Amino acid sequence: MNIKEQYNSLKKKILNLQTKLAKLQNDCSHVGHSRIARCDVGNYDPNNDCYWHECECNDCGKRWRESQK
């Protein structure tokens, strides 16, 4: 098997695993997730200040952001 065939084979395996991981993360209830408050303040225009939570599930590893509105 040449380099290109090996590359294509590995890419297919990676895509398959990424698809399985995304399904697992979507099925997870994220019960034990951690949440850290973050912000970007002190802007010239206070309307541009923003606040959010960075979340990470300790079970499935999914990361996401939630607005602190």
Beta strands, then each sheet from edge to edge (+ up, - down):
strand 1: 33-40
strand 2: 50-57
strand 3: 63-67
sheet 1: 1+ 2- 3+
end
